[in-house]
Amino acid sequence: MTTLNRFPLLGLWAEEAARRAGYRKDEAESLGHAYAVLYAIRANRRPEPAKEHAAGEEHAPRKRRTATVHFGGDDLEVVRAADGHLRGRVGGEQPQTPASYRRSVRGKFPPGYYERLQRAFRRLLKTVRPSELKGRLTYDWYDEWKKSCGVGRLVDLDRLLRWAEEESEARRAGAVTK
């Protein structure tokens, strides 16, 4: 059984969803990485106890407002690169870029699996209209496959390939509606 952490899988999944939604390859890679970072942050967030403000206590500095793109049911913070293309900027000062995608997402896959999963995800995502990927469908499908193909906090890659192929075939046959 070949397994992989969910982070790079969500990055690839979101990158392919962004491609289907009409983003350029470099922008889709950046958004895919940003989407995975967003969910990693959410998964690792610990609730903070409520703080009572004493009289005269200074307020925390205001967070700088950034541009956002609505994708996958979430608003992702973005910036524009020098060439005008979108770059995700979730969870830190440095934006997510095609280079960071190659390092943190693509580079984590065992040999041959990135390409196989990319093809399977593309085939499945072609069964929906691009506009549907702005809503929760991107996350809902991820949540479905992480549960049905999960092995603890890892995902069985062969089971994920089968899930994507079966879901795609079912949708093409008209047996499933999302």
C-alpha positions in Angstrom: 0.0 0.0 0.0 1.4 3.4 -1.0 0.3 6.3 1.2 0.8 10.0 1.3 0.0 12.9 3.7 -3.2 14.8 2.8 -1.4 18.1 2.4 0.2 17.5 -1.0 -2.9 15.6 -2.2 -5.2 18.5 -1.3 -2.7 20.8 -3.1 -2.9 18.8 -6.3 -6.7 18.4 -6.0 -7.1 22.2 -5.6 -4.6 22.9 -8.4 -6.6 20.8 -10.8 -9.9 22.4 -9.6 -8.4 25.8 -10.2 -7.3 24.8 -13.7 -10.8 23.5 -14.4 -12.2 26.8 -13.0 -10.2 28.7 -15.7 -6.9 29.8 -13.9 -3.6 29.7 -15.8 -1.2 26.8 -14.9 1.0 29.0 -12.7 -1.9 30.6 -11.0 -3.6 27.3 -10.4 -0.4 25.9 -8.8 -0.2 28.9 -6.5 -3.9 28.7 -5.6 -3.6 24.9 -5.1 -0.7 25.4 -2.7 -2.5 28.3 -0.9 -5.7 26.2 -0.5 -3.7 23.3 1.1 -1.9 25.8 3.4 -5.3 27.2 4.5 -6.6 23.8 5.5 -3.4 22.8 7.2 -3.7 26.0 9.3 -7.3 25.2 10.1 -6.4 21.6 11.0 -3.6 22.8 13.4 -5.4 25.7 14.9 -6.0 25.5 18.6 -8.9 27.4 20.2 -7.7 30.4 22.1 -9.3 31.2 25.5 -11.4 34.3 25.6 -9.4 37.3 26.7 -10.9 40.0 28.8 -9.8 43.5 27.9 -8.8 45.7 30.8 -9.7 49.4 30.7 -7.1 51.3 28.7 -5.6 48.1 27.2 -4.2 48.7 23.7 -5.9 46.9 20.9 -4.0 44.5 18.7 -2.8 46.1 15.5 -5.2 45.8 12.6 -4.4 43.2 10.1 -3.6 44.6 6.7 -6.4 44.0 4.2 -5.4 41.9 1.3 -7.1 41.0 -2.0 -9.0 37.7 -2.0 -10.2 35.2 -4.6 -13.3 33.1 -3.9 -12.4 29.5 -4.7 -13.5 26.2 -3.3 -16.0 27.8 -1.0 -13.3 29.9 0.7 -11.7 33.3 0.3 -8.0 32.9 -0.4 -5.7 35.8 0.2 -3.8 36.7 -3.0 -1.3 39.2 -4.4 -0.3 39.9 -7.9 3.2 38.9 -9.1 5.3 41.4 -11.1 3.9 39.8 -14.3 0.3 40.5 -13.0 -0.5 36.9 -12.3 -2.3 35.8 -9.1 -0.3 34.2 -6.3 -1.8 32.8 -3.1 -0.7 34.4 0.1 -2.1 32.3 2.9 -0.6 31.9 6.3 2.5 34.1 6.1 4.5 36.8 4.5 5.7 34.8 1.5 3.2 34.1 -1.3 2.6 30.6 -2.6 4.3 30.3 -6.0 4.7 27.7 -8.8 8.2 27.0 -7.3 6.7 26.5 -3.8 4.0 24.2 -5.3 6.7 22.1 -7.0 8.7 21.8 -3.7 5.8 21.4 -1.2 3.2 19.6 -3.2 4.5 17.9 -6.4 7.8 17.0 -4.8 6.2 14.9 -2.1 4.6 12.3 -4.4 6.1 8.8 -4.8 7.3 8.2 -8.4 4.5 8.0 -11.0 1.6 8.9 -8.6 1.5 12.6 -9.3 0.8 12.2 -13.0 -1.7 9.3 -12.5 -3.6 11.2 -9.9 -3.5 14.4 -11.9 -5.1 12.6 -14.9 -7.7 11.0 -12.6 -8.6 14.3 -11.0 -8.8 16.1 -14.3 -11.1 13.5 -15.7 -13.4 13.7 -12.7 -13.4 17.5 -12.6 -14.4 17.6 -16.2 -17.8 16.2 -15.1 -18.7 19.5 -13.5 -19.1 23.1 -14.7 -16.2 25.3 -13.8 -18.5 27.7 -11.9 -19.4 24.8 -9.5 -15.8 24.9 -8.2 -16.3 28.3 -6.6 -18.6 26.7 -4.1 -18.0 23.9 -1.6 -17.8 21.1 -4.1 -14.0 21.2 -4.2 -13.8 20.8 -0.4 -16.8 18.4 -0.2 -15.1 16.0 -2.7 -11.8 16.2 -0.8 -13.6 15.5 2.4 -15.3 12.5 0.8 -12.1 11.0 -0.6 -9.9 11.7 2.5 -12.4 9.7 4.5 -13.0 6.8 2.1 -9.3 6.4 1.2 -7.8 7.5 4.4 -5.4 5.4 6.5 -5.1 7.5 9.7 -3.8 10.9 8.6 -2.5 9.4 5.4 -4.3 8.5 2.1 -4.0 5.2 0.3 -3.0 6.4 -3.2 -4.3 3.3 -5.1 -7.6 3.6 -3.3 -7.8 7.3 -4.2 -7.1 6.5 -7.9 -9.9 3.9 -7.8 -12.3 6.4 -6.0 -11.6 9.1 -8.6 -12.1 6.7 -11.5 -15.3 5.2 -10.0 -16.7 8.7 -9.2 -15.9 9.9 -12.7 -17.5 6.9 -14.3 -20.6 7.2 -12.2 -21.0 10.9 -13.0 -20.5 10.2 -16.7 -23.2 7.5 -16.6 -25.5 10.0 -14.8 -25.7 7.9 -11.7 -24.4 10.7 -9.4 -25.4 14.3 -9.0 -23.6 16.7 -6.7 
